Amino acid sequence: MEHFDKEFCLEVWGDMACFTRPELKVERVSYDVITPSAARAIFDAIFWKPAIRWEITKIEVLNPIKWTSVRRNEVGAVGSLRSSTIFIEEKRQQRNSLILKDVRYRVYARLIFIPLNKRKDEKRENTADENPGKYNAMFERRASKGQCFNQPYFGTREFSASFKLIKETDELSKPIAEDKDLGLMLYDMDFTNENNVMPMFFRANMNQGVIIVPPLNSEEILR
């Protein structure tokens, strides 16, 4: 049984972001706004357990969409078990990146409880007291204190993200007053078959700064 009874909201912001379009291999070009997978990764960075998964429901764009172009040095090689030595001067590659700057979003998500019989590779110890309410409370406590397992980021680890848990009593600013068809956007990766991980997409439309994200089992999710 899945539980959709509680929805959380985080306000997240940062100086730069790059939500890379998968169809562009050489040069990094960002989507116009944060993707559901990148938003889900921020929730995971704050709180994650094998018994839960996060499902993004809505994205609100708070700052105008602004772009900047940068050229970066990257290493075009990966270390192996036989030899972990990489001569940077020989493997250095310069690439242009079209990225976002001065980003701020409100992202909404539900914590989905995963029954024990649907989990993979988890021991059956210490599961008697598991319930969605317990995990909801744990996330809310951690997010309220600004705690995270690792630093959240916007697309790539060099673009760190700050976050704040939004509560019902908070006064909220309005999203940007802009409508835009964002086209096909990466929803997340499908890990159902570990030997053949596949991307999932959806048609993203922004109405007055708001993007409604369909649920995972929706027909709107394209595999």
Number of C-alpha atoms within 10 A of each C-alpha: 7 11 13 13 10 12 13 18 20 21 18 21 22 18 14 22 28 25 22 22 17 13 8 10 9 9 14 20 20 21 21 19 22 25 24 25 18 21 26 19 18 25 27 19 15 19 23 18 10 13 20 20 17 20 22 26 19 17 26 23 23 20 16 15 15 13 15 10 13 10 11 11 12 12 14 12 13 10 9 9 6 6 8 8 10 14 9 13 8 10 13 14 13 12 13 14 18 19 20 24 20 14 22 24 22 23 25 24 23 19 25 20 22 18 14 14 8 9 12 9 7 11 9 9 6 7 10 7 6 13 15 19 13 10 19 19 11 13 21 17 14 15 19 13 11 13 15 17 11 11 14 23 24 26 22 14 12 11 16 16 20 17 22 15 19 19 13 7 6 8 8 11 8 13 19 17 13 13 13 14 10 14 13 15 21 24 25 19 13 14 11 9 8 8 7 9 11 13 14 17 17 20 16 20 18 20 16 15 20 23 20 15 23 19 13 16 7 10 10 14 17 15 13
